[in-house]
Amino acid sequence: MTTYTLCKKVIENKTYGTEEEMQIKLDVFMLNNRITQDQYNELVGMFPAQ
């Protein structure tokens, strides 16, 4: 599985600690080219609206 696929499953299942913690992980993944900007935007958009 790719990093993107795993992150998507975690967000869909809401099995992350806090949104802030998951956001930091996504930031690191994007900075290290593990996910693309488009994938990052999609994953961030999956968080419930505040």
C-alpha distance matrix in Angstrom:
0.0 3.7 6.7 8.2 6.2 6.6 10.1 10.9 10.6 12.7 15.2 15.6 16.3 18.4 17.2 17.8 21.2 23.0 22.2 23.7 21.4 18.3 19.9 20.5 16.9 16.0 19.1 18.0 14.5 16.5 19.3 17.1 15.6 12.0 12.4 15.3 18.5 17.9 14.6 16.4 19.3 17.5 15.8 19.2 20.9 19.2 21.2 24.5 27.4 29.8
3.7 0.0 3.8 5.3 5.2 6.3 8.6 9.9 10.9 12.5 14.4 15.5 16.8 18.3 17.4 17.3 20.6 21.9 20.6 21.7 19.7 16.4 17.5 18.0 14.5 13.2 15.9 15.0 11.3 12.9 15.8 13.7 12.0 8.4 8.7 11.7 15.0 14.7 11.5 13.2 16.3 15.0 13.5 16.8 18.7 17.6 19.7 23.1 25.8 28.1
6.7 3.8 0.0 3.8 5.5 5.2 6.1 8.5 10.0 10.6 12.3 14.2 15.5 16.2 15.2 14.5 17.5 18.6 17.3 18.1 16.0 12.9 14.0 14.3 10.8 9.6 12.4 11.4 7.9 10.1 12.9 11.3 10.2 6.4 6.8 10.4 13.2 13.5 10.1 10.8 14.2 13.4 11.3 14.1 16.6 15.6 17.2 20.8 23.4 25.3
8.2 5.3 3.8 0.0 3.8 5.5 5.2 6.1 8.7 10.0 10.6 12.1 14.2 15.1 15.0 14.5 17.7 18.3 16.4 17.6 16.2 12.7 13.2 14.4 11.5 9.2 12.2 12.4 8.9 9.9 13.4 12.7 10.8 7.7 6.0 8.6 11.0 10.6 6.9 8.3 11.2 9.9 8.2 11.5 13.5 12.6 14.8 18.3 20.7 23.1
6.2 5.2 5.5 3.8 0.0 3.8 5.5 5.1 6.3 8.7 10.0 10.5 12.3 14.1 14.0 14.4 18.0 19.0 17.5 19.4 17.8 14.2 15.5 17.0 13.9 12.2 15.5 15.7 12.3 13.7 17.1 16.2 14.4 11.0 9.7 12.1 14.5 13.3 9.7 11.4 13.8 11.6 9.9 13.5 14.8 13.1 15.4 18.6 21.4 24.0
6.6 6.3 5.2 5.5 3.8 0.0 3.8 5.4 5.2 6.3 8.7 9.9 10.7 12.1 11.1 11.5 15.0 16.6 15.7 17.5 15.4 12.1 14.1 15.3 12.0 11.2 14.8 14.6 11.7 13.9 17.0 15.9 15.1 11.4 10.9 14.0 16.2 15.7 11.9 12.6 15.3 13.4 10.7 13.8 15.7 13.6 15.1 18.3 21.4 23.5
10.1 8.6 6.1 5.2 5.5 3.8 0.0 3.8 5.4 5.1 6.2 8.5 9.9 10.3 9.9 9.3 12.8 13.6 12.3 14.0 12.4 8.8 10.5 12.1 9.2 8.0 11.8 12.2 9.8 11.7 15.0 14.7 14.1 10.9 9.7 12.5 13.9 13.6 9.9 9.7 12.3 10.7 7.5 10.2 12.4 10.6 11.7 15.1 18.0 20.0
10.9 9.9 8.5 6.1 5.1 5.4 3.8 0.0 3.8 5.5 5.2 6.0 8.5 9.7 10.5 10.9 14.5 15.0 13.2 15.6 14.7 11.0 12.3 14.7 12.3 10.5 14.1 15.3 12.7 13.9 17.4 17.5 16.2 13.3 11.2 13.2 14.3 13.0 9.4 10.0 11.6 9.0 6.4 9.7 10.8 8.4 10.5 13.6 16.5 19.1
10.6 10.9 10.0 8.7 6.3 5.2 5.4 3.8 0.0 3.8 5.5 5.1 6.0 8.3 8.5 10.1 13.9 15.2 14.3 17.0 15.7 12.3 14.5 16.7 14.1 13.2 17.0 17.6 15.2 17.0 20.4 20.0 19.1 15.7 14.3 16.7 18.0 16.7 13.1 13.7 15.3 12.6 10.0 12.9 13.8 10.7 12.2 14.8 18.2 20.6
12.7 12.5 10.6 10.0 8.7 6.3 5.1 5.5 3.8 0.0 3.8 5.6 5.3 5.9 5.3 6.3 10.1 11.6 11.2 13.9 12.3 9.2 12.0 14.0 11.7 11.5 15.3 15.9 14.2 16.3 19.4 19.3 19.0 15.8 14.7 17.4 18.4 17.7 14.1 13.7 15.5 13.4 10.1 12.1 13.6 10.7 10.9 13.5 17.0 18.8
15.2 14.4 12.3 10.6 10.0 8.7 6.2 5.2 5.5 3.8 0.0 3.8 5.4 4.8 6.6 6.8 10.2 10.5 9.1 12.2 11.7 8.4 10.4 13.3 11.8 10.9 14.4 15.9 14.5 15.9 19.1 19.7 19.3 16.6 14.7 16.7 17.0 16.0 12.8 12.1 13.0 10.9 7.6 9.1 10.2 7.0 7.2 9.9 13.3 15.3
15.6 15.5 14.2 12.1 10.5 9.9 8.5 6.0 5.1 5.6 3.8 0.0 3.8 5.5 8.0 9.7 13.1 13.5 12.2 15.6 15.3 12.2 14.1 17.1 15.5 14.3 17.9 19.5 17.7 18.9 22.3 22.8 21.9 19.1 17.0 18.7 19.0 17.4 14.3 14.4 14.8 11.9 9.5 11.4 11.3 7.6 8.7 10.4 14.0 16.5
16.3 16.8 15.5 14.2 12.3 10.7 9.9 8.5 6.0 5.3 5.4 3.8 0.0 3.8 5.4 8.3 11.5 12.8 12.7 16.1 15.3 12.7 15.3 17.9 16.2 16.0 19.6 20.7 19.2 21.0 24.1 24.3 23.9 20.8 19.3 21.5 22.1 20.8 17.5 17.3 18.1 15.5 12.6 14.3 14.6 10.9 11.0 12.2 16.0 17.9
18.4 18.3 16.2 15.1 14.1 12.1 10.3 9.7 8.3 5.9 4.8 5.5 3.8 0.0 3.8 5.6 8.3 9.1 9.2 12.7 12.2 10.1 12.8 15.5 14.4 14.5 17.8 19.2 18.3 20.1 23.0 23.6 23.6 20.8 19.3 21.5 21.6 20.7 17.6 16.6 17.3 15.3 12.1 12.8 13.5 10.2 9.0 10.1 13.8 15.1
17.2 17.4 15.2 15.0 14.0 11.1 9.9 10.5 8.5 5.3 6.6 8.0 5.4 3.8 0.0 3.8 6.7 9.0 10.2 13.1 11.4 9.7 13.2 15.0 13.4 14.3 17.7 18.3 17.6 20.0 22.5 22.7 23.1 20.1 19.3 22.0 22.5 22.1 18.8 17.7 19.1 17.4 13.9 14.7 16.2 13.1 11.9 13.5 17.1 18.0
17.8 17.3 14.5 14.5 14.4 11.5 9.3 10.9 10.1 6.3 6.8 9.7 8.3 5.6 3.8 0.0 3.8 5.9 7.2 9.5 7.6 6.3 9.9 11.4 10.2 11.6 14.6 15.3 15.1 17.5 19.7 20.2 21.0 18.3 17.7 20.4 20.6 20.8 17.6 15.9 17.5 16.5 12.7 12.9 15.1 12.6 10.9 12.9 16.1 16.6
21.2 20.6 17.5 17.7 18.0 15.0 12.8 14.5 13.9 10.1 10.2 13.1 11.5 8.3 6.7 3.8 0.0 3.8 6.9 8.3 6.4 7.1 10.4 11.3 11.0 13.2 15.5 16.1 16.8 19.2 20.9 21.6 23.0 20.6 20.2 22.8 22.8 23.3 20.4 18.1 19.6 19.1 15.4 14.8 17.1 15.1 12.6 14.1 16.8 16.4
23.0 21.9 18.6 18.3 19.0 16.6 13.6 15.0 15.2 11.6 10.5 13.5 12.8 9.1 9.0 5.9 3.8 0.0 3.8 5.3 5.2 6.4 8.6 10.1 10.9 12.5 14.3 15.7 16.8 18.6 20.2 21.6 22.9 21.0 20.1 22.2 21.5 22.1 19.7 17.0 17.9 17.8 14.4 12.9 15.0 13.6 10.4 11.7 13.8 13.0
22.2 20.6 17.3 16.4 17.5 15.7 12.3 13.2 14.3 11.2 9.1 12.2 12.7 9.2 10.2 7.2 6.9 3.8 0.0 3.8 5.5 5.1 6.0 8.6 9.9 10.4 12.1 14.3 15.1 16.2 18.2 19.9 20.9 19.2 17.8 19.4 18.4 18.8 16.7 13.9 14.3 14.5 11.3 9.3 11.5 10.5 7.3 9.1 11.0 10.6
23.7 21.7 18.1 17.6 19.4 17.5 14.0 15.6 17.0 13.9 12.2 15.6 16.1 12.7 13.1 9.5 8.3 5.3 3.8 0.0 3.8 5.5 5.0 6.3 8.8 9.9 10.5 12.5 14.3 15.3 16.5 18.5 20.0 18.9 17.9 19.4 18.2 19.4 17.6 14.3 15.0 16.0 13.0 10.6 13.4 13.3 10.3 12.2 13.3 12.3
21.4 19.7 16.0 16.2 17.8 15.4 12.4 14.7 15.7 12.3 11.7 15.3 15.3 12.2 11.4 7.6 6.4 5.2 5.5 3.8 0.0 3.8 5.4 5.2 6.5 8.8 10.0 10.9 12.6 14.5 15.6 16.9 18.7 17.2 16.8 19.0 18.5 19.9 17.6 14.5 16.2 16.9 13.5 12.0 15.2 14.5 12.1 14.5 16.2 15.7
18.3 16.4 12.9 12.7 14.2 12.1 8.8 11.0 12.3 9.2 8.4 12.2 12.7 10.1 9.7 6.3 7.1 6.4 5.1 5.5 3.8 0.0 3.8 5.4 5.0 6.2 8.6 9.9 10.5 12.3 14.2 15.4 16.5 14.6 13.8 16.1 15.8 16.8 14.2 11.4 13.2 13.5 9.9 9.1 12.3 11.4 9.7 12.7 14.9 15.2
19.9 17.5 14.0 13.2 15.5 14.1 10.5 12.3 14.5 12.0 10.4 14.1 15.3 12.8 13.2 9.9 10.4 8.6 6.0 5.0 5.4 3.8 0.0 3.8 5.4 5.1 6.1 8.7 9.8 10.5 12.2 14.3 15.3 14.2 13.0 14.5 13.4 14.7 12.9 9.5 10.9 12.1 9.1 7.2 10.8 11.1 9.4 12.6 13.8 14.1
20.5 18.0 14.3 14.4 17.0 15.3 12.1 14.7 16.7 14.0 13.3 17.1 17.9 15.5 15.0 11.4 11.3 10.1 8.6 6.3 5.2 5.4 3.8 0.0 3.8 5.4 5.0 6.3 8.7 9.9 10.5 12.4 14.3 13.6 13.3 15.1 14.4 16.5 14.7 11.3 13.4 15.0 12.2 10.6 14.3 14.8 13.2 16.3 17.4 17.3
16.9 14.5 10.8 11.5 13.9 12.0 9.2 12.3 14.1 11.7 11.8 15.5 16.2 14.4 13.4 10.2 11.0 10.9 9.9 8.8 6.5 5.0 5.4 3.8 0.0 3.8 5.4 5.1 6.2 8.6 9.9 10.7 12.4 10.8 11.0 13.6 13.9 15.7 13.3 10.5 13.3 14.4 11.2 10.9 14.7 14.5 13.6 17.1 18.9 19.3
16.0 13.2 9.6 9.2 12.2 11.2 8.0 10.5 13.2 11.5 10.9 14.3 16.0 14.5 14.3 11.6 13.2 12.5 10.4 9.9 8.8 6.2 5.1 5.4 3.8 0.0 3.8 5.4 5.0 6.1 8.5 9.9 10.5 9.2 8.2 10.2 10.3 12.0 9.6 6.7 9.7 10.9 8.1 8.1 11.8 12.1 12.0 15.7 17.3 18.3
19.1 15.9 12.4 12.2 15.5 14.8 11.8 14.1 17.0 15.3 14.4 17.9 19.6 17.8 17.7 14.6 15.5 14.3 12.1 10.5 10.0 8.6 6.1 5.0 5.4 3.8 0.0 3.8 5.5 5.2 6.1 8.6 10.0 10.0 9.3 10.6 9.9 12.6 11.3 7.9 10.5 12.8 10.8 9.8 13.5 14.7 14.3 17.8 18.7 19.3
18.0 15.0 11.4 12.4 15.7 14.6 12.2 15.3 17.6 15.9 15.9 19.5 20.7 19.2 18.3 15.3 16.1 15.7 14.3 12.5 10.9 9.9 8.7 6.3 5.1 5.4 3.8 0.0 3.8 5.4 5.1 6.1 8.6 8.5 9.4 11.5 11.9 14.7 13.1 10.4 13.5 15.5 13.3 13.0 16.8 17.5 17.2 20.8 22.0 22.6
14.5 11.3 7.9 8.9 12.3 11.7 9.8 12.7 15.2 14.2 14.5 17.7 19.2 18.3 17.6 15.1 16.8 16.8 15.1 14.3 12.6 10.5 9.8 8.7 6.2 5.0 5.5 3.8 0.0 3.8 5.5 5.2 6.2 5.0 5.9 8.7 10.1 12.5 10.4 8.6 12.2 13.6 11.5 12.3 15.8 16.3 16.8 20.5 22.1 23.3
16.5 12.9 10.1 9.9 13.7 13.9 11.7 13.9 17.0 16.3 15.9 18.9 21.0 20.1 20.0 17.5 19.2 18.6 16.2 15.3 14.5 12.3 10.5 9.9 8.6 6.1 5.2 5.4 3.8 0.0 3.8 5.4 5.0 5.7 5.0 6.1 6.8 9.8 8.7 6.7 10.1 12.2 11.1 11.5 14.7 16.0 16.8 20.5 21.6 22.9
19.3 15.8 12.9 13.4 17.1 17.0 15.0 17.4 20.4 19.4 19.1 22.3 24.1 23.0 22.5 19.7 20.9 20.2 18.2 16.5 15.6 14.2 12.2 10.5 9.9 8.5 6.1 5.1 5.5 3.8 0.0 3.8 5.5 7.6 8.3 9.1 9.4 12.9 12.4 10.2 13.2 15.7 14.6 14.5 17.9 19.4 19.7 23.3 24.1 25.0
17.1 13.7 11.3 12.7 16.2 15.9 14.7 17.5 20.0 19.3 19.7 22.8 24.3 23.6 22.7 20.2 21.6 21.6 19.9 18.5 16.9 15.4 14.3 12.4 10.7 9.9 8.6 6.1 5.2 5.4 3.8 0.0 3.8 5.5 7.9 9.6 11.3 14.4 13.3 12.0 15.4 17.3 16.0 16.7 20.0 21.0 21.6 25.3 26.6 27.6
15.6 12.0 10.2 10.8 14.4 15.1 14.1 16.2 19.1 19.0 19.3 21.9 23.9 23.6 23.1 21.0 23.0 22.9 20.9 20.0 18.7 16.5 15.3 14.3 12.4 10.5 10.0 8.6 6.2 5.0 5.5 3.8 0.0 3.8 5.4 6.5 8.9 11.7 10.8 10.4 13.8 15.4 14.7 16.0 18.9 19.9 21.2 25.0 26.2 27.8
12.0 8.4 6.4 7.7 11.0 11.4 10.9 13.3 15.7 15.8 16.6 19.1 20.8 20.8 20.1 18.3 20.6 21.0 19.2 18.9 17.2 14.6 14.2 13.6 10.8 9.2 10.0 8.5 5.0 5.7 7.6 5.5 3.8 0.0 3.8 7.0 10.0 11.9 9.8 9.8 13.5 14.3 13.1 14.9 17.8 18.2 19.6 23.4 25.1 26.8
12.4 8.7 6.8 6.0 9.7 10.9 9.7 11.2 14.3 14.7 14.7 17.0 19.3 19.3 19.3 17.7 20.2 20.1 17.8 17.9 16.8 13.8 13.0 13.3 11.0 8.2 9.3 9.4 5.9 5.0 8.3 7.9 5.4 3.8 0.0 3.8 6.8 8.2 6.0 6.5 10.0 10.6 10.0 12.0 14.5 15.2 16.9 20.7 22.2 24.2
15.3 11.7 10.4 8.6 12.1 14.0 12.5 13.2 16.7 17.4 16.7 18.7 21.5 21.5 22.0 20.4 22.8 22.2 19.4 19.4 19.0 16.1 14.5 15.1 13.6 10.2 10.6 11.5 8.7 6.1 9.1 9.6 6.5 7.0 3.8 0.0 3.8 5.4 5.1 6.1 8.6 9.9 10.5 12.2 14.1 15.5 17.6 21.2 22.2 24.4
18.5 15.0 13.2 11.0 14.5 16.2 13.9 14.3 18.0 18.4 17.0 19.0 22.1 21.6 22.5 20.6 22.8 21.5 18.4 18.2 18.5 15.8 13.4 14.4 13.9 10.3 9.9 11.9 10.1 6.8 9.4 11.3 8.9 10.0 6.8 3.8 0.0 3.8 5.5 5.0 6.1 8.6 9.9 10.5 12.2 14.4 16.2 19.6 20.0 22.0
17.9 14.7 13.5 10.6 13.3 15.7 13.6 13.0 16.7 17.7 16.0 17.4 20.8 20.7 22.1 20.8 23.3 22.1 18.8 19.4 19.9 16.8 14.7 16.5 15.7 12.0 12.6 14.7 12.5 9.8 12.9 14.4 11.7 11.9 8.2 5.4 3.8 0.0 3.8 5.4 5.1 6.2 8.7 10.0 10.6 12.7 15.2 18.3 18.9 21.4
14.6 11.5 10.1 6.9 9.7 11.9 9.9 9.4 13.1 14.1 12.8 14.3 17.5 17.6 18.8 17.6 20.4 19.7 16.7 17.6 17.6 14.2 12.9 14.7 13.3 9.6 11.3 13.1 10.4 8.7 12.4 13.3 10.8 9.8 6.0 5.1 5.5 3.8 0.0 3.8 5.4 5.1 6.1 8.6 9.8 10.8 13.4 16.8 18.1 20.7
16.4 13.2 10.8 8.3 11.4 12.6 9.7 10.0 13.7 13.7 12.1 14.4 17.3 16.6 17.7 15.9 18.1 17.0 13.9 14.3 14.5 11.4 9.5 11.3 10.5 6.7 7.9 10.4 8.6 6.7 10.2 12.0 10.4 9.8 6.5 6.1 5.0 5.4 3.8 0.0 3.8 5.5 5.2 6.1 8.5 10.0 11.7 15.2 16.2 18.3
19.3 16.3 14.2 11.2 13.8 15.3 12.3 11.6 15.3 15.5 13.0 14.8 18.1 17.3 19.1 17.5 19.6 17.9 14.3 15.0 16.2 13.2 10.9 13.4 13.3 9.7 10.5 13.5 12.2 10.1 13.2 15.4 13.8 13.5 10.0 8.6 6.1 5.1 5.4 3.8 0.0 3.8 5.5 5.2 6.1 8.8 10.7 13.7 14.0 16.4
17.5 15.0 13.4 9.9 11.6 13.4 10.7 9.0 12.6 13.4 10.9 11.9 15.5 15.3 17.4 16.5 19.1 17.8 14.5 16.0 16.9 13.5 12.1 15.0 14.4 10.9 12.8 15.5 13.6 12.2 15.7 17.3 15.4 14.3 10.6 9.9 8.6 6.2 5.1 5.5 3.8 0.0 3.8 5.5 5.1 6.5 9.5 12.4 13.5 16.4
15.8 13.5 11.3 8.2 9.9 10.7 7.5 6.4 10.0 10.1 7.6 9.5 12.6 12.1 13.9 12.7 15.4 14.4 11.3 13.0 13.5 9.9 9.1 12.2 11.2 8.1 10.8 13.3 11.5 11.1 14.6 16.0 14.7 13.1 10.0 10.5 9.9 8.7 6.1 5.2 5.5 3.8 0.0 3.8 5.3 5.2 7.4 11.0 12.8 15.3
19.2 16.8 14.1 11.5 13.5 13.8 10.2 9.7 12.9 12.1 9.1 11.4 14.3 12.8 14.7 12.9 14.8 12.9 9.3 10.6 12.0 9.1 7.2 10.6 10.9 8.1 9.8 13.0 12.3 11.5 14.5 16.7 16.0 14.9 12.0 12.2 10.5 10.0 8.6 6.1 5.2 5.5 3.8 0.0 3.8 5.4 5.9 9.3 10.3 12.4
20.9 18.7 16.6 13.5 14.8 15.7 12.4 10.8 13.8 13.6 10.2 11.3 14.6 13.5 16.2 15.1 17.1 15.0 11.5 13.4 15.2 12.3 10.8 14.3 14.7 11.8 13.5 16.8 15.8 14.7 17.9 20.0 18.9 17.8 14.5 14.1 12.2 10.6 9.8 8.5 6.1 5.1 5.3 3.8 0.0 3.8 5.5 7.9 8.4 11.4
19.2 17.6 15.6 12.6 13.1 13.6 10.6 8.4 10.7 10.7 7.0 7.6 10.9 10.2 13.1 12.6 15.1 13.6 10.5 13.3 14.5 11.4 11.1 14.8 14.5 12.1 14.7 17.5 16.3 16.0 19.4 21.0 19.9 18.2 15.2 15.5 14.4 12.7 10.8 10.0 8.8 6.5 5.2 5.4 3.8 0.0 3.8 6.4 8.5 11.6
21.2 19.7 17.2 14.8 15.4 15.1 11.7 10.5 12.2 10.9 7.2 8.7 11.0 9.0 11.9 10.9 12.6 10.4 7.3 10.3 12.1 9.7 9.4 13.2 13.6 12.0 14.3 17.2 16.8 16.8 19.7 21.6 21.2 19.6 16.9 17.6 16.2 15.2 13.4 11.7 10.7 9.5 7.4 5.9 5.5 3.8 0.0 3.8 6.3 8.6
24.5 23.1 20.8 18.3 18.6 18.3 15.1 13.6 14.8 13.5 9.9 10.4 12.2 10.1 13.5 12.9 14.1 11.7 9.1 12.2 14.5 12.7 12.6 16.3 17.1 15.7 17.8 20.8 20.5 20.5 23.3 25.3 25.0 23.4 20.7 21.2 19.6 18.3 16.8 15.2 13.7 12.4 11.0 9.3 7.9 6.4 3.8 0.0 3.8 6.3
27.4 25.8 23.4 20.7 21.4 21.4 18.0 16.5 18.2 17.0 13.3 14.0 16.0 13.8 17.1 16.1 16.8 13.8 11.0 13.3 16.2 14.9 13.8 17.4 18.9 17.3 18.7 22.0 22.1 21.6 24.1 26.6 26.2 25.1 22.2 22.2 20.0 18.9 18.1 16.2 14.0 13.5 12.8 10.3 8.4 8.5 6.3 3.8 0.0 3.8
29.8 28.1 25.3 23.1 24.0 23.5 20.0 19.1 20.6 18.8 15.3 16.5 17.9 15.1 18.0 16.6 16.4 13.0 10.6 12.3 15.7 15.2 14.1 17.3 19.3 18.3 19.3 22.6 23.3 22.9 25.0 27.6 27.8 26.8 24.2 24.4 22.0 21.4 20.7 18.3 16.4 16.4 15.3 12.4 11.4 11.6 8.6 6.3 3.8 0.0
